Structures are given as structure tokens and as C-alpha cells.
Amino acid sequence: MRTTTIYTEQVLQYFLNKEKSVLDLACGSGRNGLFLLQNGIPIVFADKNKVALNTIVTAASQNSVGRYKCWEVDLERCLKNPLKI
């Protein structure tokens, strides 16, 4: 299997040029998504843990950072009943 090394600057530049949000699936505390959000990239945080999502909302609000959404999603349940978005 071949792998490619991608640097943070490349990731940020790639997504800054897009008009779509990044999905942080099973985001937990949202550490990665919050980093991207603080760098101007819109994020959709998705996790089944409502407490974790509330923590993300608090962190994003305190830092007055960009556009984001939080979805409460149970992936195990979604496999049986797919999301219709």
C-alpha cells in the first residue's frame, strides 16, 4: 500500500479553497474539527454523545469561530436506518 504525507498547511489550503463543510465524524471532543474551524474551515461535527457536542458548541462560541453545525448521530443505529439528508 502506498501512502502520501500531507502537511497541515496543505490540508488547510485545500479546504479553504472549497465551498463545502468538512465532516468530523465521531468527533468526540472535537479537537481536530475545532482546529480546522479556527482556521476558517466550516465544520459539521457528528457524534452520538450530546455532552461532547455541547462542549464543542461552548468552545466554538467562546472563541467566536466560524460556521459549524452539530449533529447528534448514532452511527450504529444509522447503519440500520440511513440518514436522509
C-alpha positions, 0 to 999 in steps of 0.5 A: 500500500502506498501512502502520501504525507500531507502537511497541515498547511496543505490540508488547510489550503485545500479546504479553504479553497472549497465551498463545502463543510468538512465532516468530523465524524465521531468527533468526540471532543472535537479537537481536530474539527475545532482546529480546522474551524479556527482556521476558517474551515466550516465544520459539521461535527457528528457524534452520538454523545450530546455532552461532547457536542455541547462542549464543542458548541461552548468552545466554538462560541467562546472563541467566536469561530466560524460556521459549524453545525452539530449533529447528534448521530448514532452511527450504529443505529444509522447503519440500520436506518440511513440518514436522509439528508 
